[in-house]
Amino acid sequence: MAVRRIVANLSVDRIDAAKAFYGDVLGMDVAMDLGWITTFAADGSMTPQISVMTEGGSGTPVPDVSIEVDDLPDVHRKMQAAGFNIEYGPATEPWGVTRFYVRDPFGRLVNILVHR
């Protein structure tokens, strides 16, 4: 037996707001939409991962989800232009990532990062 996929399931009250944040701003594709569940997908080349944390690093809180992107400055600009409040960063961290924290429309803390 092998794990093939890990999916973060977020309880939301407005799927349209999720489509704006995860689809429009982050550019993720809708892989499935049944009305009551919408699954967004990105590049599938990474193996399944799950992180457990006692803190978020650099004195930050543990984020609800981490999303790696290919162009952090572009995503940062898009988040600001869409009116999302950046809560931390951008910061270049000693473990090899540059990242920022932003809240999605449902109040979840999202860690947007790029590996250096």
C-alpha positions as CSV (number, residue, x, y, z in Angstrom):
1,M,0.0,0.0,0.0
2,A,1.2,3.5,-0.8
3,V,-0.3,6.9,-0.2
4,R,-1.1,8.5,-3.6
5,R,-2.7,11.8,-2.6
6,I,-3.2,14.0,0.4
7,V,-6.0,16.6,0.2
8,A,-6.6,19.5,2.6
9,N,-10.3,19.7,3.2
10,L,-11.5,23.1,4.2
11,S,-15.0,23.8,5.5
12,V,-16.2,27.0,3.8
13,D,-19.5,28.8,3.4
14,R,-18.7,30.5,0.0
15,I,-17.2,28.4,-2.7
16,D,-17.1,31.5,-5.0
17,A,-14.7,33.2,-2.6
18,A,-12.5,30.1,-2.7
19,K,-12.5,30.2,-6.5
20,A,-11.4,33.8,-6.3
21,F,-8.5,33.1,-3.9
22,Y,-7.3,29.7,-4.9
23,G,-8.3,29.8,-8.6
24,D,-8.1,33.4,-9.7
25,V,-5.2,34.7,-7.6
26,L,-3.2,31.5,-7.1
27,G,-4.0,30.1,-10.6
28,M,-5.0,26.7,-9.4
29,D,-7.2,24.7,-11.8
30,V,-10.6,23.3,-10.8
31,A,-10.2,19.5,-10.9
32,M,-13.7,18.7,-9.7
33,D,-16.8,20.8,-9.0
34,L,-19.9,19.1,-7.6
35,G,-21.5,22.3,-6.3
36,W,-20.9,21.3,-2.7
37,I,-17.2,20.4,-3.1
38,T,-14.7,22.1,-5.4
39,T,-11.2,20.6,-5.6
40,F,-8.4,22.8,-6.9
41,A,-5.2,21.2,-8.3
42,A,-1.8,22.5,-9.1
43,D,1.3,20.9,-10.7
44,G,1.1,17.2,-9.8
45,S,4.8,16.5,-9.8
46,M,5.3,16.6,-6.1
47,T,4.8,13.5,-4.0
48,P,2.1,13.5,-1.3
49,Q,3.2,15.4,1.8
50,I,1.9,16.3,5.2
51,S,3.7,18.5,7.8
52,V,3.2,18.5,11.5
53,M,4.5,21.5,13.3
54,T,4.8,22.9,16.8
55,E,5.3,26.4,15.4
56,G,5.5,28.2,12.0
57,G,9.2,29.0,12.2
58,S,10.7,32.4,12.9
59,G,8.3,32.9,15.8
60,T,5.2,32.7,13.5
61,P,2.0,30.7,14.2
62,V,1.5,27.4,12.5
63,P,-0.2,28.0,9.1
64,D,-3.2,26.0,8.1
65,V,-1.8,25.2,4.7
66,S,1.4,25.9,2.8
67,I,1.4,26.5,-1.0
68,E,4.6,26.6,-3.0
69,V,4.6,28.8,-6.0
70,D,7.0,29.5,-8.9
71,D,6.9,33.3,-8.7
72,L,6.5,34.7,-5.2
73,P,6.7,38.4,-6.1
74,D,3.9,38.0,-8.7
75,V,1.6,36.1,-6.2
76,H,2.4,38.7,-3.5
77,R,1.3,41.5,-5.9
78,K,-1.8,39.7,-6.9
79,M,-2.8,39.1,-3.3
80,Q,-2.4,42.7,-2.4
81,A,-4.2,43.8,-5.6
82,A,-7.1,41.5,-4.7
83,G,-7.3,43.1,-1.2
84,F,-5.9,40.3,0.9
85,N,-4.0,41.4,4.0
86,I,-0.4,40.1,4.2
87,E,0.2,39.1,7.8
88,Y,3.9,38.2,7.6
89,G,6.7,38.8,5.2
90,P,7.8,38.4,2.5
91,A,10.7,37.0,4.5
92,T,13.7,35.0,3.5
93,E,14.1,32.3,6.0
94,P,17.2,30.5,7.2
95,W,15.9,27.1,6.1
96,G,15.9,28.0,2.4
97,V,12.5,29.5,1.6
98,T,11.1,33.0,1.0
99,R,7.5,33.3,2.1
100,F,4.6,35.3,3.3
101,Y,1.5,34.6,5.2
102,V,-2.0,35.7,4.1
103,R,-5.5,34.8,5.3
104,D,-7.8,33.2,2.8
105,P,-11.4,34.5,2.7
106,F,-12.4,32.1,5.5
107,G,-9.7,33.2,8.0
108,R,-7.3,30.4,7.4
109,L,-3.6,31.3,7.6
110,V,-1.9,30.4,4.3
111,N,1.9,30.2,3.9
112,I,2.8,31.1,0.4
113,L,6.4,30.1,-0.4
114,V,9.1,29.6,-2.9
115,H,12.3,27.5,-2.4
116,R,15.5,29.4,-3.0
